[in-house]
Amino acid sequence: MTEDHKRLLAVFEVRVHDLMGLCDQQKQKIHELENALVYKENELQQAIKTIEELNTKYDNMLTAQVVSANEKEMKSARMRLSRLVREVDKCIALLNE
């Protein structure tokens, strides 16, 4: 081998070694990113679960509020009806006098 070939071979070996080092760094970075992705996916699943639970609670509260409002409206309507019946009774009593 000539001196020029030896020099080119040495440069090639250094560059291959550098390239292998870069490859190892990229593998490490990919591994870290995969771990971060798994962590974020878990966080997302927990957030989705929390949102679903809160939506269920919200729907239950709306249903309870509607039922409660209907009960209040019914009580109010009964009270108005009772008042009207009493007024009609008073009017009939006055007419009978």
Secondary structure, DSSP 8 states (H G I E B T S, - for coil): --HHHHHHHHHHHHHHHHHHHHHHHHHHHHHHHHHHHHHHHHHHHHHHHHHHHHHHHHHHHHHHHHHHHHHHHHHHHHHHHHHHHHHHHHHHHHHH-
